[in-house]
Amino acid sequence: MSPVTKLNSGAIEFRQLRCFVVVVESGNFSRGAARLGISQQAVSQLIRSLESAVGARILERGARKVIPTPLGRLMLRHARTIVEEVSQLELALAQELSSDHYKIKLGAGPTASIQLVSETLLSMKRNSVSLSVDVISAVHHTAIEALLRGDLDIFVGLDNGEAPDQGLVRHVLGMETYCVIAGSHHDFSKRQGISLRELAVSSWVLGHHLGTVQDEWRTAFIENGFDVPSVEITTSSLEFCKTMLFSNPYLTILPVQLVENELENEMLRCIDSSIYQWQRPIALLHCPKALDNLAVSLLIDGLRQSAKKIYSSC
């Protein structure tokens, strides 16, 4: 290789520089490989690829010892600085992320926590980003109060329009579909085109905190000249709601994701009616100052990346 060859810009990698520094400090390839925990063949390959990127020889290989060339000595000064800076960065990140002070308190609505939060945490773990996270069950209106008090760092869940965001940062991650749900034994589950008149005289069990979805449900009856159905039972328990549908002729409104398994197994059905579904956003909320916490910032980025994959495929 010519000693004066144009640098292959952007081709130098950090692992090559670290290998180069370790080999020079160790004196030869075999001791360098032992320090790096890789094979001597892998060390040779890294050095060859670095020399190829530089376009010149940076080490003179002797029988027992390697010695930097003049260009290698110039590279060594800069490479040591880079390796030391990266090592300090890795140490600082490890200390930051392992600190008990930065345990993240994440509020999650039942829909969002099923897939999005779990997929995000598993994905970050696979990528060697280990965070200390306390996942707390929450709904939109109570989460806002907890965020403002500092009892939560992040909330991920359905934004049902019950309360304003009060200066919080809000990201819409995706959309969730609400449907009118019945048990598979219900007469409506076997028919199409259920009328508002039939829905108006049906028995309903509704969950708390449906927000604007319940408002739109009520409006559909009123605008079409029907009385709003009497809600016989309200509940905050998803399991109770599903039990009532399994064994009784009740209707309810639920996010589809909450009952995906029951719908796939045909234990529950989305009924076909003129008011059969509504869309509500799954939102991520946090205080602006939450981004000062590196761990919180990393988790927010992870949630947004996972949401792109999950909701773009829906």
C-alpha positions in Angstrom: 0.0 0.0 0.0 1.2 3.5 -0.8 2.1 5.6 2.2 0.1 8.5 0.7 -3.3 7.2 -0.2 -6.6 9.0 0.2 -8.5 8.0 3.4 -11.6 5.9 2.8 -13.9 8.4 4.6 -16.4 7.0 7.1 -14.9 3.5 6.9 -13.0 3.6 10.3 -14.9 1.9 13.0 -14.5 2.2 16.8 -13.8 -1.5 17.3 -10.9 -1.3 14.8 -9.4 1.6 16.8 -9.8 -0.2 20.1 -8.2 -3.3 18.6 -5.3 -1.2 17.2 -4.6 0.4 20.6 -4.8 -2.9 22.5 -2.5 -4.7 20.0 0.1 -1.9 20.3 -0.1 -1.8 24.1 0.1 -5.6 24.3 3.1 -5.9 21.9 1.7 -8.5 19.6 -1.5 -10.0 18.1 -1.9 -13.0 20.4 -1.7 -11.0 23.7 -4.0 -8.4 22.2 -6.5 -11.1 21.2 -6.4 -12.4 24.8 -7.1 -9.0 26.2 -10.0 -8.4 23.8 -11.4 -11.8 24.3 -11.5 -12.6 20.6 -9.4 -14.9 18.3 -6.1 -13.9 16.9 -7.6 -14.3 13.4 -10.3 -11.8 14.3 -7.6 -9.3 15.5 -5.7 -9.7 12.3 -8.9 -9.1 10.3 -9.7 -5.9 12.3 -6.2 -4.5 11.7 -6.3 -5.4 8.0 -9.6 -3.7 7.6 -8.3 -0.6 9.5 -5.3 -0.4 7.2 -7.5 -0.8 4.2 -9.7 2.1 5.4 -6.6 4.3 6.1 -5.0 3.2 2.8 -1.6 2.6 4.4 0.3 0.3 6.7 0.0 1.3 10.4 1.9 -1.6 12.0 5.2 -3.3 11.2 4.9 -7.0 12.1 8.0 -8.4 13.6 8.7 -12.0 14.7 7.8 -11.3 18.3 6.5 -7.7 18.4 4.5 -5.3 16.4 5.6 -1.6 16.1 3.6 1.3 14.8 4.7 2.9 11.6 5.1 6.7 11.6 1.5 7.0 10.4 0.5 4.4 13.0 2.1 6.5 15.8 0.1 9.5 14.6 -3.1 7.4 14.6 -2.2 5.9 18.0 -2.3 9.3 19.8 -5.8 10.1 18.4 -7.1 6.5 18.8 -6.1 6.4 22.5 -8.1 9.6 23.1 -11.1 8.2 21.3 -11.0 4.9 23.1 -10.6 6.6 26.5 -13.5 9.0 25.8 -15.8 6.1 24.8 -14.8 4.1 27.8 -15.7 7.1 30.0 -19.0 7.5 28.2 -19.8 3.8 28.7 -19.0 4.1 32.4 -21.1 7.3 32.8 -24.0 5.7 31.1 -23.8 2.6 33.2 -23.7 4.6 36.4 -26.6 6.8 35.2 -28.9 3.9 34.2 -28.1 1.8 37.2 -28.8 4.5 39.8 -31.8 3.9 42.0 -32.5 7.6 41.6 -33.5 6.9 38.0 -36.0 4.1 38.5 -38.8 4.9 36.1 -42.4 5.0 37.2 -44.4 4.2 34.1 -48.2 4.4 34.2 -49.9 2.1 31.7 -53.5 1.8 30.7 -54.6 -1.8 30.3 -54.7 -1.7 26.5 -51.3 -0.1 26.0 -49.5 -2.2 28.6 -50.6 -5.5 27.0 -48.4 -5.2 23.9 -46.6 -1.8 23.5 -45.0 -1.5 26.9 -43.9 -5.2 27.2 -42.6 -5.2 23.6 -40.6 -2.0 24.3 -39.0 -3.3 27.5 -38.1 -6.7 25.8 -36.7 -5.0 22.8 -34.5 -2.7 24.9 -33.3 -5.7 26.9 -32.4 -7.5 23.7 -30.4 -4.5 22.7 -28.5 -4.5 26.1 -30.3 -1.4 27.4 -31.3 -2.4 30.9 -33.7 -0.1 32.8 -35.3 -0.2 36.2 -39.0 0.3 35.5 -42.0 0.2 37.8 -45.1 -0.4 35.6 -48.2 1.0 37.4 -51.8 0.5 36.3 -53.4 3.8 35.5 -56.0 5.5 33.3 -55.8 8.8 31.5 -57.5 11.2 34.0 -55.7 9.9 37.1 -52.4 9.6 35.2 -52.4 13.3 34.5 -52.7 14.1 38.2 -49.9 11.6 39.0 -47.6 13.1 36.3 -48.1 16.6 37.6 -47.5 15.5 41.2 -44.3 13.7 40.1 -45.7 10.2 41.1 -45.3 9.1 37.5 -42.6 9.8 34.9 -44.5 8.6 31.8 -48.0 7.5 31.0 -49.0 5.3 28.0 -52.6 4.6 27.5 -55.9 5.5 25.8 -56.6 9.2 25.6 -60.4 9.2 26.0 -60.7 13.0 26.3 -61.7 13.1 29.9 -59.2 15.8 31.0 -56.9 18.3 29.3 -53.2 17.7 29.2 -52.3 20.7 31.4 -49.0 21.5 29.8 -47.8 17.9 29.5 -46.0 16.8 26.4 -48.2 14.5 24.3 -47.3 12.0 21.6 -50.0 10.0 19.7 -48.5 6.5 19.3 -51.3 4.8 17.5 -55.1 4.4 17.4 -57.3 1.9 19.3 -60.7 0.7 18.1 -63.6 0.4 20.4 -66.5 -2.0 19.4 -69.9 -3.0 20.7 -69.1 -6.5 22.2 -71.4 -9.4 22.9 -70.9 -13.0 24.1 -71.0 -15.6 21.4 -74.3 -16.9 22.6 -76.0 -13.5 22.2 -78.6 -13.3 19.4 -76.9 -10.2 18.0 -73.6 -12.1 17.5 -75.2 -14.3 14.9 -76.8 -11.4 12.9 -75.7 -8.5 10.7 -77.0 -5.0 10.6 -78.3 -4.7 14.2 -80.5 -1.5 14.4 -80.2 1.3 16.9 -83.8 0.5 17.9 -82.6 -3.0 19.0 -79.6 -1.6 20.8 -81.7 1.0 22.6 -83.7 -1.7 24.4 -80.8 -4.0 25.1 -79.1 -4.6 28.5 -75.7 -2.9 28.8 -72.7 -3.2 31.2 -70.2 -0.4 30.7 -66.8 0.3 32.1 -65.8 3.4 33.9 -63.8 6.2 32.1 -65.1 5.6 28.6 -64.9 9.3 28.1 -65.8 10.6 24.7 -66.6 7.1 23.4 -69.5 6.9 25.8 -70.5 10.5 24.8 -70.6 9.5 21.1 -72.5 6.3 22.0 -75.2 8.4 23.8 -75.3 11.0 20.9 -75.9 8.3 18.3 -79.2 7.3 20.0 -80.3 10.9 20.8 -79.7 12.1 17.2 -81.7 9.3 15.8 -84.7 9.8 18.1 -84.1 6.9 20.6 -83.8 7.0 24.3 -80.3 6.3 25.6 -80.2 2.7 26.9 -80.3 2.3 30.6 -76.9 1.1 31.8 -77.7 -1.6 34.4 -74.2 -2.2 35.5 -71.0 -0.2 35.5 -67.6 -1.6 36.5 -63.9 -1.0 36.6 -63.1 -4.7 36.3 -62.4 -6.1 32.8 -62.7 -9.6 34.1 -66.2 -9.0 35.6 -67.3 -7.3 32.4 -66.2 -10.3 30.3 -67.9 -12.8 32.7 -71.2 -10.9 32.3 -70.9 -11.2 28.6 -70.0 -14.9 28.6 -73.1 -16.0 30.5 -75.7 -13.2 30.1 -77.4 -11.3 27.3 -75.5 -8.1 28.0 -73.7 -5.7 25.5 -70.7 -3.6 26.3 -68.1 -1.3 24.7 -64.5 -2.3 24.9 -61.2 -1.6 23.1 -60.7 -4.5 20.7 -57.1 -5.1 21.9 -58.3 -5.9 25.4 -60.3 -8.9 24.2 -58.2 -10.1 21.2 -57.9 -13.6 22.5 -61.6 -14.0 23.3 -62.5 -12.6 19.8 -60.1 -15.0 18.1 -61.5 -17.9 20.0 -65.0 -16.8 19.3 -66.0 -16.5 22.9 -66.9 -12.8 22.2 -68.0 -11.1 19.1 -67.9 -7.5 17.7 -71.5 -7.0 16.7 -72.4 -5.5 13.3 -74.4 -2.3 13.9 -74.7 1.2 12.6 -72.6 2.4 15.6 -70.2 -0.5 15.7 -66.9 1.2 16.3 -65.0 4.3 17.4 -61.3 5.3 17.2 -59.4 6.7 20.1 -55.6 7.6 20.3 -53.1 5.8 22.4 -51.0 8.6 23.8 -47.7 9.0 25.6 -47.7 11.8 28.2 -44.9 13.2 30.2 -43.7 16.4 31.8 -41.2 18.4 29.7 -38.6 18.1 32.4 -38.8 14.3 32.3 -36.4 14.3 29.4 -33.7 15.6 31.7 -33.6 12.0 33.0 -31.5 9.9 30.5 -33.3 6.7 31.4 -36.8 8.2 30.8 -35.6 9.7 27.5 -34.3 6.3 26.4 -37.6 4.6 27.3 -39.7 7.3 25.5 -37.6 6.7 22.4 -38.1 3.0 22.8 -41.9 3.3 23.1 -42.1 5.5 20.0 -40.0 3.0 18.0 -42.1 0.1 19.1 -45.3 1.9 18.4 -44.2 2.5 14.8 -43.8 -1.2 14.3 -46.9 -2.3 16.1 -49.4 0.3 14.7 -48.0 0.5 11.2 -48.8 -3.3 10.8 -52.3 -3.0 12.2 
